[in-house]
């Protein structure tokens, strides 16, 4: 096995763990949401706002760390984000009321954005074309383990720790990742290739990215798909535990199975892209998303039994693996020197739309119908963005 292959796997693992910070910040404490709401004496909908605060932070942080990394390089902003994540996680653990928790969750999301945005930017520094798509798939393989492992681990630790203890664990993870990045990663953006001028000029590059129609088409397609995913993440703990009466451990298992489907779909799409091209594979993924989410919506209207809901959820979540790899790769391929800004805009779109979809899924009280209707609506908007704004690349 060549050293290049070893390096690629090593970077994929390291960058995948960094990219997993976003899902980890969101998913790790999902099994504890009902207990958290009870302990802080706050309604379910208000407890869900801790997810919204984290998502808003993850979105805003993309616009800070992405352009900043185009100016300063990748490593210094990355170290700053991990130190901030440690501080914010300790703040979550020490929160005495819901307002303190929401502020700490906002800061934790802001910090977690550093790993997400910089992992994509570093990948774009290193690869292009189908190689970038394959590397994105490797990131999804590692990153996809976070939604599987995080709630399972969180549910298991709930047998020994309360919800505050889960945030202490997250703080320790931030410290471990800080050590890992210092040992395993090197700077991928040489000084000669960085943005020139003042720090503010780095943010000015966002305007050039926003006005690039193909990029925005793929960006919004992925963003609305992920909004549907976050609606599922925010509503499923209450739907599956309070309506279908699953235990935290059983919920974590179902969540893990869906995460496994996400991984399988992402790896399959990476193998199909060299044969069919990213654009065609993306179209197929969107078709799967429409069928699966439509079936899930019908199940919600009919008040279907748990097995049917879980089967529809599996394919609904899995379709996101196809879109994340292909739409993300096509968007980043259209940007070179502005990779940090482009990655930040991808992230802020996903997490801002996700922050909006989470409270919508719980409007009027979280139910199977509100969850499924929100997911289907988000997926439908993703398809509209694809049809209206994107076009097939000439070399695809």
C-alpha positions in Angstrom: 0.0 0.0 0.0 1.5 3.3 -1.1 2.4 6.1 1.4 0.0 8.4 -0.6 -2.8 6.0 0.2 -1.8 5.9 3.9 -1.7 9.7 4.0 -5.1 10.0 2.4 -6.6 7.6 4.9 -4.8 9.4 7.8 -6.1 12.8 6.6 -9.6 11.4 6.0 -9.7 10.1 9.6 -8.4 13.3 11.1 -10.5 15.6 8.9 -13.5 13.3 9.4 -13.3 13.6 13.1 -13.1 17.4 12.8 -16.1 17.5 10.4 -17.9 15.3 13.0 -17.8 18.0 15.6 -20.9 19.6 14.1 -23.0 16.3 14.4 -21.3 15.5 17.7 -22.4 18.9 19.2 -26.0 18.2 18.1 -26.4 14.4 18.4 -24.4 13.5 21.5 -27.0 14.8 24.0 -30.2 13.9 22.1 -31.1 11.0 24.4 -30.8 13.4 27.3 -33.2 16.1 25.9 -36.3 14.9 27.9 -34.2 14.6 31.1 -32.7 18.0 30.4 -36.1 19.6 30.0 -37.3 18.1 33.2 -34.2 19.1 35.2 -34.3 22.7 34.1 -38.1 22.8 34.4 -38.6 24.0 30.9 -41.2 22.9 28.2 -40.2 20.5 25.5 -40.3 23.2 22.8 -38.0 25.4 24.8 -35.5 22.5 25.4 -35.5 22.0 21.6 -34.2 25.6 21.3 -30.9 24.3 22.6 -30.7 22.4 19.3 -31.6 25.6 17.4 -29.0 27.6 19.3 -26.3 25.1 18.5 -27.3 25.1 14.8 -27.3 28.9 14.6 -23.8 28.9 16.2 -22.7 26.2 13.7 -24.0 28.4 10.9 -22.5 31.7 12.0 -19.2 30.1 12.8 -18.8 28.9 9.2 -18.7 32.6 8.1 -16.1 33.4 10.7 -13.7 30.5 10.3 -14.0 30.0 6.5 -13.0 33.4 5.3 -10.5 33.7 8.2 -8.7 30.6 7.1 -8.4 32.0 3.5 -6.4 34.9 5.1 -4.5 33.2 8.0 -4.2 29.6 6.8 -6.0 26.6 8.1 -4.2 25.6 11.3 -4.5 28.7 13.6 -8.3 29.2 13.2 -8.7 25.4 13.8 -6.8 25.5 17.1 -8.9 28.6 18.2 -12.1 26.8 17.4 -11.2 23.7 19.5 -10.2 25.8 22.5 -13.5 27.7 22.3 -15.4 24.4 22.1 -13.8 23.2 25.3 -14.8 26.4 27.2 -18.3 26.4 25.8 -18.9 22.7 26.7 -17.9 23.4 30.3 -20.3 26.3 30.2 -23.1 23.9 29.1 -22.4 21.6 32.0 -22.5 24.4 34.5 -25.7 26.1 33.2 -28.2 26.7 36.0 -31.2 27.7 33.7 -32.3 27.3 30.1 -31.1 30.8 29.2 -27.5 30.1 30.3 -27.7 26.8 28.5 -28.9 28.4 25.3 -26.0 30.9 25.3 -23.4 28.2 26.0 -24.9 26.0 23.2 -24.7 29.0 20.8 -20.9 29.3 21.6 -20.4 25.6 21.3 -22.0 25.6 17.9 -19.9 28.5 16.9 -16.7 26.6 17.9 -17.8 23.3 16.4 -18.1 25.1 13.0 -14.3 25.4 12.8 -13.8 21.7 12.3 -16.7 21.4 9.8 -15.6 24.3 7.6 -11.9 23.7 7.7 -12.1 20.0 7.0 -13.9 20.8 3.7 -11.4 23.7 2.9 -8.4 21.5 3.6 -9.9 18.7 1.3 -10.3 21.3 -1.5 -6.7 22.4 -1.0 -5.6 18.9 -1.6 -8.0 17.4 -4.3 -10.2 18.3 -7.2 -12.6 16.5 -9.6 -13.5 12.9 -8.9 -10.6 12.7 -6.4 -12.4 15.4 -4.3 -15.6 13.5 -4.6 -13.9 10.3 -3.4 -12.3 12.2 -0.5 -15.6 13.7 0.4 -17.0 10.2 0.5 -14.2 9.1 2.9 -15.0 12.1 5.0 -18.7 11.0 5.1 -17.6 7.5 6.1 -15.7 8.8 9.1 -18.1 11.7 9.7 -21.1 9.4 9.3 -20.0 7.5 12.3 -20.7 10.5 14.5 -24.5 10.4 14.1 -24.3 6.7 14.8 -21.9 6.7 17.7 -22.9 10.0 19.4 -26.5 9.2 20.5 -25.6 5.5 21.2 -22.7 6.6 23.4 -24.8 9.4 24.9 -27.6 6.9 25.7 -25.1 4.5 27.2 -23.4 7.1 29.3 -26.9 8.2 30.6 -26.7 5.0 32.7 -23.8 6.5 34.6 -23.9 10.3 34.0 -26.6 13.0 33.9 -26.9 15.4 31.0 -24.3 17.7 32.6 -21.8 14.8 32.5 -22.3 14.4 28.8 -21.1 18.0 28.2 -18.0 17.4 30.3 -17.3 14.4 28.0 -17.7 16.7 25.0 -15.2 19.2 26.5 -12.6 16.3 26.9 -13.2 15.4 23.2 -12.3 19.0 22.2 -9.0 18.7 24.1 -8.2 15.4 22.5 -8.9 16.7 19.0 -6.7 19.7 19.7 -3.8 17.4 20.5 -4.5 15.3 17.4 -4.6 18.2 15.0 -1.3 19.5 16.3 0.3 16.0 15.8 -1.4 14.8 12.5 -2.2 17.8 10.3 0.0 20.3 8.5 -0.8 23.6 6.9 -2.3 23.1 3.4 -2.6 26.7 2.3 0.8 28.3 1.7 1.2 32.0 2.5 1.6 32.8 -1.1 -1.9 31.4 -1.9 -3.7 33.2 0.9 -6.1 36.2 0.5 -4.2 39.4 0.2 -5.1 42.7 1.9 -6.9 43.2 5.3 -8.8 40.6 7.2 -12.0 42.3 6.1 -11.1 41.6 2.5 -11.4 37.9 3.2 -15.0 38.4 4.0 -15.5 40.5 0.9 -14.8 37.3 -1.2 -18.1 35.9 0.1 -19.9 38.3 -2.3 -18.2 36.7 -5.3 -19.2 33.2 -4.1 -22.8 34.2 -3.4 -23.2 35.6 -6.9 -21.9 32.4 -8.5 -25.1 30.7 -9.6 -24.0 27.1 -10.1 -22.4 27.2 -6.6 -25.5 28.6 -5.0 -27.7 26.0 -6.8 -25.7 23.1 -5.3 -25.3 24.9 -2.0 -29.1 25.4 -1.6 -29.9 21.9 -2.8 -27.6 20.5 -0.1 -28.8 23.1 2.4 -32.5 22.2 2.2 -31.8 18.5 2.3 -29.8 19.0 5.5 -32.7 21.2 6.9 -34.9 18.1 6.5 -32.2 16.0 8.2 -32.1 18.4 11.2 -35.9 18.4 11.4 -35.6 14.6 11.9 -32.8 15.0 14.4 -34.7 17.6 16.5 -38.1 15.8 16.5 -37.2 12.1 16.5 -36.2 11.9 20.2 -39.7 13.1 21.2 -41.6 11.2 18.5 -39.8 7.9 19.1 -39.5 8.1 22.9 -42.7 9.9 23.9 -45.1 8.8 21.2 -43.8 5.3 20.4 -42.5 4.8 23.9 -38.9 3.7 23.0 -36.3 3.8 25.7 -33.3 6.1 25.3 -31.2 3.1 24.4 -33.7 1.8 21.8 -34.0 5.3 20.3 -30.2 5.4 20.0 -30.2 2.1 18.2 -32.7 3.3 15.7 -30.8 6.5 15.2 -27.6 4.4 14.6 -29.3 2.2 12.0 -30.3 5.3 10.1 -26.8 6.7 10.3 -25.5 3.4 8.9 -27.8 3.9 5.9 -26.3 7.4 5.4 -22.8 5.9 5.3 -23.8 3.1 2.8 -25.5 5.6 0.5 -22.5 8.0 0.6 -20.0 5.3 -0.3 -22.2 3.9 -3.0 -22.5 7.3 -4.6 -18.8 7.8 -4.6 -18.3 4.6 -6.6 -21.0 5.6 -9.1 -19.7 9.1 -9.8 -16.7 8.0 -12.0 -19.2 6.0 -14.1 -22.2 8.3 -14.3 -20.8 11.7 -13.1 -21.7 13.6 -10.0 -24.6 15.5 -11.6 -26.5 12.3 -12.6 -25.9 10.6 -9.3 -27.2 13.7 -7.6 -30.4 13.6 -9.7 -30.8 9.9 -8.6 -30.3 10.8 -5.0 -33.0 13.6 -5.2 -35.4 11.1 -6.8 -34.8 8.7 -3.9 -35.3 11.5 -1.4 -38.6 12.5 -2.9 -40.0 9.0 -2.9 -38.8 8.1 0.6 -39.9 11.4 2.2 -43.3 11.2 0.4 -43.8 7.7 1.8 -42.9 9.0 5.2 -45.4 11.8 4.9 -48.2 9.4 4.0 -47.2 7.3 7.0 -47.5 10.4 9.2 -50.9 11.3 7.8 -52.2 7.7 8.3 -50.8 7.4 11.8 -48.9 4.3 10.7 -47.3 1.8 13.0 -43.7 2.1 14.1 -42.1 -0.4 11.7 -43.4 1.4 8.6 -42.3 4.8 10.0 -38.8 3.4 10.7 -38.4 1.9 7.2 -39.4 5.1 5.5 -37.1 7.1 7.9 -34.2 4.8 6.9 -34.4 5.6 3.2 -35.3 9.3 3.9 -32.1 9.7 5.9 -30.0 7.5 3.6 -30.8 9.8 0.6 -28.9 12.6 2.3 -25.7 10.6 2.0 -25.9 10.8 -1.8 -26.7 14.5 -1.8 -24.0 15.4 0.7 -21.2 13.8 -1.3 -22.3 14.9 -4.8 -23.7 18.4 -4.2 -20.9 19.2 -1.8 -18.3 18.1 -4.3 -19.9 19.9 -7.2 -20.2 23.1 -5.2 -16.5 23.0 -4.0 -15.2 22.1 -7.4 -16.5 25.4 -8.7 -14.3 27.3 -6.2 -10.5 27.3 -5.9 -8.7 30.1 -4.0 -12.0 30.9 -2.3 -12.3 27.4 -0.8 -12.6 28.6 2.8 -15.3 31.1 2.0 -17.2 28.6 -0.2 -17.0 26.0 2.5 -18.2 28.5 5.1 -21.2 29.5 2.9 -22.0 25.8 2.4 -22.0 25.4 6.2 -24.0 28.5 7.1 -26.6 27.6 4.6 -27.0 24.1 6.0 -27.1 25.0 9.6 -29.2 28.2 9.3 -31.9 26.4 7.3 -31.6 23.5 9.9 -32.0 26.0 12.7 -35.3 27.2 11.1 -36.6 23.6 10.4 -36.1 22.3 14.0 -38.7 24.6 15.7 -41.0 24.2 12.7 -41.0 20.4 13.3 -42.2 21.1 16.9 -44.7 23.8 16.1 -48.0 23.1 18.0 -46.3 20.1 19.8 -44.0 17.6 18.2 -45.8 14.8 16.5 -45.3 12.3 13.7 -47.2 14.5 11.3 -45.3 17.7 12.1 -41.9 15.9 11.7 -42.8 14.2 8.4 -44.4 17.3 6.9 -41.4 19.4 7.7 -39.0 16.8 6.3 -41.0 16.5 3.0 -41.3 20.3 2.6 -37.5 20.7 3.0 -36.7 17.9 0.5 -39.2 19.4 -2.0 -37.5 22.8 -1.7 -34.1 21.2 -2.3 -35.4 19.6 -5.6 -36.8 23.0 -6.7 -33.4 24.7 -6.1 -31.7 21.9 -8.1 -34.1 22.3 -11.0 -34.1 26.1 -11.1 -30.4 27.0 -10.4 -28.1 24.1 -11.4 -26.9 22.9 -14.7 -24.9 19.8 -15.7 -21.1 20.6 -15.8 -19.6 20.1 -19.2 -17.1 17.6 -18.0 -19.6 15.6 -16.0 
